[in-house]
Amino acid sequence: MYELAILARGGVLLTVWAVAAGWSPGRLAGRLRRDGWQRICRGAWAAPGKEVDWRVRATALQLLRPELVCSHGTAARLHRVERLGATERPDLLEFTTPAPGRSLRGEGIRVRTTTFLTAGDRSTRRGLRTTTPARTVGDLIRAAGSREEAVVVADSALARRAVEGVRREALVRYEELTAELAAPRRGAARARSWIRLAEAASGSPAETVARLRMGDAGLFPDSQPTLRTAWGPPLRPDFLFRAEGLAVEVEGYAFHGTRRAHERDVARFNALQSCPEIRRVLRFTAGEVFHHPDRMTATIRAALTLA
């Protein structure tokens, strides 16, 4: 019989592999427990000491069920597409399968069945089978419960961003998204109306929501314009009402908790006010954008009136 660690792949062991290698089911169960293997789900174990995170769980499920393709929220995590409410169920695994098969039960697992999943809709990302960026974004927008959810996803995929500390390039082009949403599927008509609101220049989910809320209030600034400063490199404020010389900055979730980050923040604020085009700067937190948008837009409108 082979040692269990040799049979594992990436620290994941399926019981069927061990049985095929000569281990009896009864002896196998006892050995796994004594050696500290961790049960991931029925039929799959993680090596002793291995962190059983969402990627390990997804790996085990795909080894057990090769037809499963990561999709929706799980695919978004693999491609690093930002979403509103992504932290509400961080352990939820979402898959799509092209054909009905054996039922898959388990806490934190959602499986969708569709006939609209071609080879061109699939890719491999970080070792897992997943829907392509265009298909992932299309699925999320079609299933979105609000305009804000949909446009945040589109903006994130269209932009170059640092997500979870990793800087990535734009994932899709606008033309790819419009082509993905052209198919007559459930939610497609609404999705096509939302995609028109996307803005690749947006720098964060909070900026996207701020832009939408300002638009609702009849306020339409430039997004991320490039401005020259009195010294140093050019700057790009989040929003600029050019005629009034009013810049609007939206602070994201990240907390400027270090001295160096605070110094950079202060230097940026001072440099921004040195731009010839800028006469005043307003700053809002993500919390204000999400929870008090009317207060934000009222403050902006008052500043524009005084300009």
Sequence and secondary structure as in RCSB ss.txt:
>XXXX:A:sequence
MYELAILARGGVLLTVWAVAAGWSPGRLAGRLRRDGWQRICRGAWAAPGKEVDWRVRATALQLLRPELVCSHGTA
ARLHRVERLGATERPDLLEFTTPAPGRSLRGEGIRVRTTTFLTAGDRSTRRGLRTTTPARTVGDLIRAAGSREEA
VVVADSALARRAVEGVRREALVRYEELTAELAAPRRGAARARSWIRLAEAASGSPAETVARLRMGDAGLFPDSQP
TLRTAWGPPLRPDFLFRAEGLAVEVEGYAFHGTRRAHERDVARFNALQSCPEIRRVLRFTAGEVFHHPDRMTATI
RAALTLA
>XXXX:A:secstr
   HHHH BTTEEEHHHHHHTT  HHHHHHHHHHTT EEEETTEEE TT    HHHHHHHHHHH TT EE HHHH
HHHHT   TTTTSSTT EEEEESS  S    TTEEEEE S   GGGEEEETTEEEE HHHHHHHHHHH SSHHHH
HHHHHHHHS EEETTEEE     HHHHHHHTTS  TTHHHHHHHHTT  TT  SHHHHHHHHHHHHTT   EES 
 B  SSSS B  SEEETTTTEEEEEE S    SHHHHHHHHHHHHHHHTSTT SEEEEEEHHHHHH HHHHHHHH
HHHHHH 
